[in-house]
Amino acid sequence: RLKGLVSKPENNGRLVQVNTFLFDLGKYQVVMEDGRSVKVKPENLEPLRDEDEVVGPAPKRRKGGPTLAEKVAAAADKAFAEAAEAEAEAAMEAEKVANAMAAGDVRAAPAPAHDPKRDGFLPTVCVDPSLLPKREEPVPEETAEQKRDRSKSRERRQKERMEAVKARLEADKSSRPKWVMPSPEELAA
């Protein structure tokens, strides 16, 4: 039986049949006497008892079959039991995960899909320059050398930098530091 409805108080006191409990909404799916299917909060349902007086025509009863009130009460009990069982399972699963985390068996973050040692640099942030704050000081004029560098291709600039590093290493004649990663050519050799 429906009770405590605020949005449609004319339905208070009407008999309904509970179909199922919708866990994601926390509501019951019920069928009203006129055949409409509606969702109702648990606090707006009241199970019928045999001693409850039914107003209006007596519900039709098949021989030996349960009454509508018995069906509603059984469906409500079943839905409450299903909800309690699901809650207990979720609590057990949460406890398992918490114990695994405490034991150090669960990673704090997923394994990286990108390995910078193997794949190279991976930018992680992209900022639209129009969103950055505007500079208050005037931008200094570019020198001729800066303009020339800016016009070079990225590959050419990178090649020049590598050549400069190799020249410094040759001039230094010392062994490379251990933290420097070998080049692809050195790996192949």
N, C-alpha and C positions, 0 to 999 in steps of 0.2 A: 504494500500500500504506500502511496506517495504521501509525504508530509513535509511541511516547512518550505515549500516552493515559494520563491519571492517573485520571480519573473512571470510565472503563470500560476497564480494562486488558485485559479479555477480548477486545476488538476489535483489539488490537495485532496486526499481521501480516496482517490481513484485506485482501482486494483490494476496491478501490472504483473507481467511475468518476466523474471530476470533471465536473460539469455547468457550473458558472459560478463566478465570483468575486464575492462580495457586498462591494462597496466600502465601504458604510456600516458593516459589521461587521468588515471586514478578514478574512473567512473564506471558505472554499470550500464550495459546496453540492455534496455528493457523494452517490452512490447506492451502497448496500452490496450485497453479493451476494444478500441476501434481499429486496431491493427497497426497503428503508427509505431515506428521504432524510434526511441529517444535515448539520450545519454543522461544519466542521473548520478549526482554525488551520493556516496554511501550514507551520509547523514540525512538524506532526503528519502530514504527507504525505511520502511517499518515492516518487519515480517508479520504475517497474519498467524493467529493462533486459532485453534478449533473453537475456543469460547468466544472469539470475536464475532460481533454481530455484523452480517453483511447487509448493507442497505441496497434495496432494489431487488430485481429478480434473482432468485437463487441460481448459482452457476450450475450448468448442466454437468452431471456426473455420470461417467460410464460405470458400468457394473464393476465393482472392485477396484476402480482406478482412483488415483489421488485427486483431491479437490484442487482448485486453483491456488488456494492459500497454502496447501501442502507443497505444491509445485514451486511456488514462489519462495517458501521457506527453505526447501531443499536446494534450490538454485542459489539462494543467498548464502546458505551454509557452504555449499560447494565452492562458490566464488571466494568466500572468506578463507577457506582452507587452501585454495590455490594461491591466493595472495600471500598467506603466511608461509607456505612452502617456498614460493619464489623468493621471498624476503630472506628466509633462512639459507637458501642456496647462495644468494648474493652475499650474505654475511660470511659464509664459509669461504667463498671464492676470494673475498676481500682479505680475509685473515690469511689465506694461503699466499696471496701476493705480498702482503705485508711481511710475513715470515721470510719469504724468498728475498725480499728487498733487504731485510735486516741481516740475512746471511750473506748478502753480496752476490746472490745468484742472478739478480735482475739488473740490467744496465740502466743507468740513470737517463741515458739518451739513446736513441736508435743508432745503430752502426752507421758511420758516414758512408754515403753512396759515392762520394768523390774522394779520391786519395790524391792530395796535392803532390806527393812525392812521385806518383806515377803519371797523373794527368796534367800536372802543371797548375798554374794559378787559377783559382775560381773566385770571381768577385761575388761577394755576398750581399752587397747593398747597392741599390741603384737610386740615385737622387736626381730629381729633376732640377736643373740649375735655376729655373725660374722660381723655385720654392725657397732657395737659399736667400739669406739676408743680403741686401745690396751693400756694396762697399761704400764707405763714406769718404775715403781718401781717393784721390784721382789715381787711375791706373798709369804706371810709368810707361813711357814710350819704349817700344821694343828696339833693341839694337839690331844692326844689320846681321850679326851672327845669329841672334835669336830667330829672326825672320827666316834665315837660311835653314836653321835647324828645324823650324816648324814646318817648312815646306818639304823636308825630306820624308821619305816613306818610313813607316814604322820598322820594316825589315832592315832598311838601310841604317837607321839610327841604332837598332839593336846590334847589327853587324859591327858598326864602328865601336860601340861600347865593348863588345867581346874582344875586338882586336886590341883596344886600349888595355883591357885587363890582361890579356895574354902578353902584351909587351911589358907590362909592369912585372908579371911573374917571371918573364925571361930575364929582366934586369935584376930582379931580386935574387934569383937562383936558389931560392929556398923551397922546401917541400910545401905542398898545399896543406892548409889546415884540415883536420879530420872532419870538421863540420861541413865542409864544402861538398856538395853532391857532385858526383862524376858526370861528365857530359855524356850524351848518347853515344858519341864516337868512342869515348873511353869505356863505356859499358860494353860496346860491341867488341872491343879489342880483348 
